[in-house]
Amino acid sequence: MRIPGKWLTAGGLAVALATVMPTMATAAGGRPTAAGGRAAGRAVTARSGVTESGLPGGLASLSPQQLAGQRVIYSYSGLTPPASLINLIKHGEAAGVIFFGQNISSKAQIASVIKQLDQANASPLNPVQAPLLLMTDQEGGEVRRLPGRPYLSEKQIGASSQAETLATEAGQGAASNLRSVGMNVNLAPVLDVYRTAGDFDDQFGRSYSKDPNVVSDLGSRMITAQQAHGVAATAKHFPGLGAASASQNTDVGPVRLNLSKDTLRTVDEVPFAAAVQAGVKLVMVSWAVYPSLGARPAGLSPNVVQGELRNRLHFTGVTITDALEAGALRAFGSTQQRTLLAAIAGMDLMLCSAQSVTQGEDARAELAADYTGGVLNGPNFLASVNRVIALRQSP
């Protein structure tokens, strides 16, 4: 979860792993054997979605570190990207970068930074010749990292008699604004169905409506407009944070939303189903716990990621975590431990948004080790890589 001025995000590891391991076969699509994990020498071919050594027209063989890097979004502090990030990009060990207000002093400045990152990505040392995923939160209203469009918040749009037109214009405006500096992913729209005035989403104008059908319609219009103008949209925060109260903040600590499975499926998930039908390219999964769907935060739960999003809503695009450093995950150990649990649950991209390159490096190293060691299912690991590379290659 994100609000102006700061990055908000919607027992020990032994207990967490003990809970997860029995479901690994379900989450990974098969028994996570070492043989299934030792596929690092095979070429990853995003075009065909298969892996085969030396396949004509495919990508060059990727090392475990490069494969793992395709599943990590990095961040940094200040106005200048550090040499360590440039080096990772040059060597094909980064899927992309997220930018915050602290990284941007002007449009010209961030455009110059992005040009530098793009040049690093074009290095001959990088076997993944596909654009980086360069993203920010440009929701509208108070939540904007770049000056300019969209000016209206989702709440303002939802309350207007011209809501449908304004939602489309917001998507067009966000895409135009982001593309003007070289970004290609927007972590928007929020598809949460808020419940009461002043609750977590409503206090910042981050929900279109209390009516899931209105949220579905307006969110889909924004998604369609954004993606038609070359910026991938992200529906968040699945399966919905609309029931969170003003004080329930996953950045600070655990959030538990005691909603029945029926309520989740007939209210909160409805706009996400519409987004999937509209072709949304990414879905961000929340860190709240939904007891009716399981005991773990949604982004660490195969029941949510695989059961609800993949199997029930038939989403085939890229899943992305909320901020990996969120306070809601403090019981789940280090960056490395959180990364493993998120990967087991079925998350494709790890959002390392602590504004430290080291955080992303830790996530990448963990993914590489778990892949080569067979802790993570090999074919499904490569399927995540292929989904991400396909997104990077999409117009």
KELOTOR-88056 format. One line per field, with one value per residue (C-alpha): residue number from 1; y, z, x. Coordinates in nm, 4 decimals. Layout:
fiti: c(NUM/...)
yy: c(Y/...)
zz: c(Z/...)
xx: c(X/...)
END
This chain:
fiti: c(1/2/3/4/5/6/7/8/9/10/11/12/13/14/15/16/17/18/19/20/21/22/23/24/25/26/27/28/29/30/31/32/33/34/35/36/37/38/39/40/41/42/43/44/45/46/47/48/49/50/51/52/53/54/55/56/57/58/59/60/61/62/63/64/65/66/67/68/69/70/71/72/73/74/75/76/77/78/79/80/81/82/83/84/85/86/87/88/89/90/91/92/93/94/95/96/97/98/99/100/101/102/103/104/105/106/107/108/109/110/111/112/113/114/115/116/117/118/119/120/121/122/123/124/125/126/127/128/129/130/131/132/133/134/135/136/137/138/139/140/141/142/143/144/145/146/147/148/149/150/151/152/153/154/155/156/157/158/159/160/161/162/163/164/165/166/167/168/169/170/171/172/173/174/175/176/177/178/179/180/181/182/183/184/185/186/187/188/189/190/191/192/193/194/195/196/197/198/199/200/201/202/203/204/205/206/207/208/209/210/211/212/213/214/215/216/217/218/219/220/221/222/223/224/225/226/227/228/229/230/231/232/233/234/235/236/237/238/239/240/241/242/243/244/245/246/247/248/249/250/251/252/253/254/255/256/257/258/259/260/261/262/263/264/265/266/267/268/269/270/271/272/273/274/275/276/277/278/279/280/281/282/283/284/285/286/287/288/289/290/291/292/293/294/295/296/297/298/299/300/301/302/303/304/305/306/307/308/309/310/311/312/313/314/315/316/317/318/319/320/321/322/323/324/325/326/327/328/329/330/331/332/333/334/335/336/337/338/339/340/341/342/343/344/345/346/347/348/349/350/351/352/353/354/355/356/357/358/359/360/361/362/363/364/365/366/367/368/369/370/371/372/373/374/375/376/377/378/379/380/381/382/383/384/385/386/387/388/389/390/391/392/393/394/395)
yy: c(0.0000/0.3426/0.6941/1.0281/1.0844/0.7265/0.3754/0.1862/-0.1792/-0.3108/-1.6912/-1.7522/-1.9003/-2.2546/-2.2388/-2.0648/-2.3193/-2.6078/-2.4688/-2.4078/-2.7234/-2.9552/-2.7318/-2.6916/-2.9524/-2.7668/-2.4258/-2.5306/-2.7622/-3.0707/-3.2184/-2.9678/-3.2080/-3.1116/-3.2441/-3.0074/-2.7168/-2.7772/-2.6322/-2.3188/-2.4090/-2.4225/-2.1289/-1.9338/-1.8498/-1.5916/-1.5935/-1.9539/-1.9958/-2.3084/-2.3933/-2.5734/-2.5542/-2.3709/-2.3027/-2.0772/-1.7280/-1.7803/-1.6036/-1.7074/-1.9406/-1.7574/-1.8257/-1.8955/-1.5371/-1.4022/-1.6255/-1.5124/-1.1496/-1.1659/-1.1961/-0.8938/-0.5267/-0.3089/0.0309/0.2844/0.6023/0.9523/1.1000/0.8937/0.5173/0.3524/0.1734/-0.1578/-0.1269/-0.0273/-0.3324/-0.5671/-0.4326/-0.4608/-0.8268/-0.9186/-0.9620/-0.7200/-0.7246/-0.3587/-0.0650/0.1149/0.4907/0.7011/1.0712/1.0784/0.9594/1.2395/1.6093/1.6880/1.5115/1.5967/1.4501/1.1179/1.0918/1.1231/0.8513/0.6206/0.6796/0.5701/0.2553/0.1773/0.2126/-0.0289/-0.2713/-0.2626/-0.3937/-0.6857/-0.8603/-0.8776/-1.1810/-1.0563/-0.8031/-0.6738/-0.3406/-0.3053/-0.2781/0.0836/0.1595/0.3918/0.4657/0.7110/0.6489/1.0032/1.2539/1.2525/0.9380/1.0521/1.0266/1.2433/1.5893/1.5983/1.3588/1.1950/1.4833/1.3320/1.0612/0.7462/0.8739/1.1988/1.0057/0.7662/1.0538/1.2356/1.2242/1.1759/0.8935/0.6667/0.9370/1.0518/0.6972/0.6579/0.9966/0.9049/0.5970/0.7915/1.0680/0.8313/0.6487/0.9695/1.1082/0.7949/0.7376/1.0963/1.0077/0.6505/0.4506/0.1620/0.0186/0.1885/0.0317/0.1335/0.1201/0.0334/-0.1987/-0.2144/-0.1773/0.0540/0.0086/0.3223/0.6898/0.7596/0.3981/0.3019/0.3431/0.6177/0.8532/0.8980/0.8783/0.5455/0.3645/0.4381/0.3183/0.0972/-0.0789/-0.3568/-0.3154/0.0519/-0.0286/-0.3007/-0.0685/0.2308/0.0239/-0.1666/0.1567/0.2936/-0.0326/-0.0472/0.3144/0.2834/-0.0319/0.0972/0.3776/0.1541/0.1393/-0.1874/-0.1571/-0.3242/-0.4188/-0.3992/-0.5144/-0.8669/-1.0048/-0.6570/-0.4213/-0.2329/-0.3643/-0.2342/0.0321/0.3604/0.2116/-0.1167/-0.0592/-0.3537/-0.1306/-0.1061/-0.4535/-0.7503/-0.6846/-0.9433/-0.9027/-1.1376/-1.1639/-1.4754/-1.6484/-1.5585/-1.1872/-1.1928/-1.3578/-1.1557/-0.8164/-0.7779/-1.0025/-0.8848/-0.5885/-0.8129/-1.0582/-0.7660/-0.6547/-1.0012/-0.9915/-0.6497/-0.7986/-0.6379/-0.7317/-0.7368/-0.8070/-0.7010/-0.9258/-0.7769/-0.8629/-0.8801/-1.2122/-1.3416/-1.6251/-1.7697/-1.8255/-1.9364/-1.8351/-1.6522/-1.3084/-1.3298/-1.2850/-1.5794/-1.7995/-2.0565/-2.0634/-1.6985/-1.6725/-2.0084/-2.0936/-1.7645/-1.5628/-1.8219/-2.1031/-1.9242/-1.5968/-1.7503/-1.4773/-1.5661/-1.2470/-1.1416/-1.1454/-0.8924/-0.8688/-0.5600/-0.4139/-0.7044/-0.5067/-0.4539/-0.4664/-0.7172/-0.9738/-0.9268/-1.2754/-1.4262/-1.3556/-1.1888/-1.0682/-1.4058/-1.5980/-1.3801/-1.4204/-1.7982/-1.8066/-1.5656/-1.7735/-2.0933/-1.9225/-1.8456/-1.4810/-1.3947/-1.0593/-0.9590/-0.5875/-0.4837/-0.1283/-0.0449/0.1919/-0.0232/-0.2255/-0.4758/-0.5812/-0.6780/-0.8545/-1.0614/-1.1607/-1.2497/-1.4602/-1.6489/-1.7250/-1.8450/-2.0737/-2.2163/-2.2789/-2.4526/-2.6455/-2.7758/-2.6068/-2.4366/-2.6334/-2.5813/-2.5742/-2.3394/-2.1143/-2.0865/-2.0246/-1.7201/-1.6032/-1.6437/-1.4500/-1.1630/-1.1599/-1.1745/-0.8696/-0.6914/-0.7678/-0.6653/-0.3321)
zz: c(0.0000/-0.0839/0.0291/-0.0298/0.1270/0.2241/0.0938/0.2541/0.1996/0.2174/1.4468/1.2991/0.9660/1.0955/1.1723/0.8440/0.6390/0.8263/0.7305/0.3693/0.2876/0.2801/0.0121/-0.1972/-0.4487/-0.5026/-0.5108/-0.7423/-0.9555/-0.8590/-0.6155/-0.5742/-0.6529/-0.7042/-1.0585/-1.1267/-1.0057/-1.1920/-1.5261/-1.5143/-1.8193/-2.0543/-2.2656/-2.1600/-2.4577/-2.3755/-2.7289/-2.7123/-2.3384/-2.3434/-2.2420/-2.4773/-2.5172/-2.8294/-2.9571/-3.2672/-3.2064/-2.8323/-2.5598/-2.4667/-2.1721/-1.8460/-1.5307/-1.2091/-1.0994/-1.4252/-1.4076/-1.0506/-1.1433/-1.3821/-1.0757/-0.8819/-0.8914/-0.7327/-0.5659/-0.4511/-0.2461/-0.3708/-0.7183/-0.8676/-0.9230/-0.7574/-0.9523/-0.8013/-0.9654/-1.2998/-1.2815/-1.2065/-1.5030/-1.7348/-1.6444/-1.6869/-1.3177/-1.2867/-1.4126/-1.3383/-1.0989/-0.8950/-0.8475/-0.5531/-0.4962/-0.3386/-0.6699/-0.8709/-0.8656/-1.2084/-1.5182/-1.6971/-1.4143/-1.3957/-1.7761/-1.7703/-1.5049/-1.7065/-2.0168/-1.8134/-1.6974/-2.0519/-2.1744/-1.9085/-2.0091/-2.3691/-2.2590/-2.4629/-2.1285/-2.0826/-2.2557/-2.1848/-2.4604/-2.3463/-2.1914/-1.8162/-1.6151/-1.4981/-1.2611/-1.0069/-0.8313/-1.0457/-0.9144/-0.9301/-0.6645/-0.3713/-0.4816/-0.7656/-0.7977/-1.1085/-1.1363/-1.3721/-1.4756/-1.3581/-1.1379/-0.9970/-0.7314/-0.7799/-0.5246/-0.7184/-1.0398/-0.8843/-0.7449/-1.0789/-1.3173/-1.5905/-1.4112/-1.7135/-1.9248/-1.6402/-1.5674/-1.9299/-1.9292/-1.6099/-1.7775/-2.0852/-1.8744/-1.6546/-1.9573/-2.1366/-1.8270/-1.7493/-2.1087/-2.1339/-1.8932/-2.0111/-1.7589/-1.8793/-1.5750/-1.3471/-1.0100/-1.0528/-1.0414/-0.6882/-0.7169/-0.3487/-0.2677/0.0324/0.3086/0.5230/0.4919/0.6143/0.6136/0.4901/0.1175/0.1418/0.3569/0.0653/-0.2101/-0.3311/-0.4037/-0.6761/-0.4842/-0.2239/-0.5168/-0.6662/-1.0037/-1.0183/-0.9189/-1.1856/-1.4595/-1.3791/-1.3000/-1.6258/-1.8191/-1.6621/-1.7280/-2.0907/-2.1563/-1.9902/-2.1728/-2.5078/-2.4669/-2.3905/-2.0104/-1.8299/-1.5562/-1.2151/-1.0355/-0.6589/-0.3793/-0.4436/-0.3069/-0.1801/0.1065/0.0980/0.4373/0.6138/0.8737/0.8899/1.1420/0.9599/0.7820/0.6623/0.6457/1.0256/1.1228/1.0547/0.9230/0.9558/0.7510/0.8786/0.5631/0.4597/0.1415/-0.0049/0.0706/-0.0772/-0.3938/-0.4397/-0.3354/-0.3080/-0.5905/-0.8387/-0.9724/-1.0135/-1.2189/-1.4408/-1.4630/-1.5749/-1.8436/-1.9484/-1.9955/-1.7027/-1.7236/-1.3541/-1.0281/-0.6923/-0.4010/-0.0560/0.2700/0.4727/0.6199/0.5105/0.7546/0.5247/0.2644/0.4964/0.7835/0.5968/0.4346/0.0890/-0.0995/0.0899/0.0436/-0.2366/-0.1561/-0.2609/-0.5408/-0.7036/-0.5797/-0.6068/-0.8616/-1.1017/-1.0799/-0.9973/-1.1863/-1.4561/-1.4394/-1.6643/-1.6341/-1.3902/-1.0144/-0.8095/-0.4346/-0.2339/-0.0605/0.0625/0.3663/0.5002/0.8743/0.8174/0.7384/1.0434/1.1698/0.8453/0.8803/0.6562/0.2980/0.1897/0.3914/0.2740/-0.0850/-0.0591/0.0889/-0.1750/-0.4532/-0.3087/-0.3011/-0.6720/-0.6866/-1.0023/-0.9109/-0.5759/-0.5090/-0.3148/-0.2350/0.0763/-0.1423/-0.0980/-0.3781/-0.1208/-0.0502/-0.4133/-0.4206/-0.1187/-0.2891/-0.6114/-0.4310/-0.2429/-0.5582/-0.7367/-0.4493/-0.4108/-0.7839/-0.8262/-0.5011/-0.6030/-0.3193/-0.5823/-0.8635/-1.1772/-1.4524/-1.2540/-1.1732/-1.5460/-1.6128/-1.3832/-1.5666/-1.9004/-1.7865/-1.6748/-1.9919/-2.2015/-2.0129/-2.0738/-2.4444/-2.4773/-2.6451)
xx: c(0.0000/0.1326/0.0434/0.2144/0.5525/0.6256/0.6113/0.3256/0.2604/-0.0636/0.6417/0.9732/1.0765/1.0875/0.7174/0.6420/0.8353/0.6809/0.3425/0.4381/0.6303/0.3274/0.1756/0.4880/0.3807/0.0558/0.2181/0.4983/0.2925/0.4906/0.7394/1.0269/1.3078/1.6681/1.6483/1.3625/1.5699/1.8954/1.7974/2.0061/2.2109/1.9148/1.8138/1.5078/1.2923/1.0313/0.8966/0.7847/0.7579/0.9730/1.3258/1.5578/1.9314/2.0402/1.6902/1.7171/1.5887/1.5833/1.7719/2.1223/2.1626/2.1180/2.3154/2.1254/2.1964/2.0571/1.7512/1.6891/1.7461/1.4518/1.2307/1.3596/1.2596/1.5288/1.5194/1.7766/1.7975/1.8669/1.8746/2.1578/2.1439/2.4447/2.7161/2.6058/2.2637/2.4140/2.6408/2.3517/2.1588/2.4596/2.4965/2.1295/2.0556/1.7634/1.4066/1.3527/1.3537/1.0883/1.1131/0.9959/0.9564/1.3044/1.4490/1.2868/1.3719/1.2271/1.1065/1.4299/1.6360/1.4514/1.4434/1.8235/1.8489/1.6265/1.8383/2.1412/1.9611/1.8494/2.2066/2.3259/2.0511/2.1782/2.5191/2.6561/2.7103/2.3322/2.1766/1.8228/1.7729/1.4372/1.3368/1.3617/1.0415/1.0612/0.7780/0.6253/0.2951/0.1020/-0.2474/-0.3793/-0.4773/-0.2360/-0.0546/0.1686/0.5462/0.5681/0.4164/0.1220/-0.1502/-0.3635/-0.4719/-0.7911/-0.7981/-1.0009/-1.2510/-1.2972/-1.3439/-1.5944/-1.8019/-1.8267/-2.1209/-1.8595/-1.6780/-1.6408/-1.4790/-1.2575/-1.1345/-1.0328/-0.8646/-0.6785/-0.5375/-0.4369/-0.2849/-0.0873/0.0509/0.1473/0.3140/0.5133/0.6192/0.7419/1.0249/1.0779/0.8747/0.6615/0.4794/0.2289/0.1512/-0.2113/-0.5071/-0.6137/-0.9141/-1.0016/-1.3720/-1.3757/-1.6309/-1.6595/-1.5726/-1.2220/-1.1051/-0.7616/-0.8299/-1.0884/-0.8811/-0.6424/-0.9043/-0.7692/-1.0953/-1.3482/-1.6523/-1.8177/-1.9875/-1.7720/-1.9405/-1.8461/-1.4880/-1.4836/-1.6032/-1.3841/-1.0775/-1.1092/-1.1406/-0.8227/-0.6381/-0.7465/-0.6522/-0.3116/-0.2172/-0.3423/-0.0885/0.2077/0.2173/0.1474/-0.1147/-0.1098/-0.4302/-0.3828/-0.4113/-0.5467/-0.7743/-0.8649/-0.7853/-1.1140/-1.2211/-0.9086/-0.9773/-0.7874/-0.5464/-0.4835/-0.1545/0.0543/0.3601/0.3512/0.2392/0.0129/-0.3375/-0.6122/-0.9295/-1.1985/-1.4034/-1.5889/-1.4819/-1.8204/-1.7703/-1.4218/-1.5452/-1.8655/-1.7294/-1.3544/-1.2384/-1.5016/-1.2977/-0.9936/-1.1961/-1.2961/-0.9336/-0.8273/-1.0960/-0.9641/-0.6173/-0.4354/-0.0679/0.0243/-0.1530/-0.0083/-0.1022/-0.1558/0.0198/-0.3008/-0.4100/-0.7518/-0.8362/-1.1026/-0.8290/-0.5507/-0.3265/-0.0502/-0.0350/-0.1900/0.1369/0.2882/-0.0181/-0.0499/-0.4224/-0.4485/-0.1924/-0.2545/-0.6025/-0.7862/-0.5891/-0.4506/-0.7055/-1.0311/-0.9822/-0.7590/-0.4954/-0.2006/0.0033/0.2742/0.2222/0.4175/0.4540/0.3820/0.6888/0.8996/1.0169/0.6633/0.6100/0.3328/0.6029/0.8216/0.7330/0.8572/1.2256/1.4796/1.4542/1.5861/1.3295/1.0415/1.1589/1.1553/0.8061/0.6732/0.8272/0.6795/0.3402/0.3723/0.4766/0.6722/0.8296/0.9774/0.9321/1.2432/1.1439/1.3496/1.5546/1.8637/2.0180/2.1402/1.7828/1.7359/2.0714/1.9670/1.6429/1.8228/2.0833/1.8131/1.6174/1.9308/2.0293/1.6798/1.6552/1.9897/1.9424/1.6020/1.4139/1.2003/1.0411/1.2516/0.9870/0.7692/1.0631/1.1319/0.7630/0.7850/1.0978/0.9244/0.6182/0.8382/1.0468/0.7297/0.6037/0.9337/0.9065/0.5423/0.4617)
END
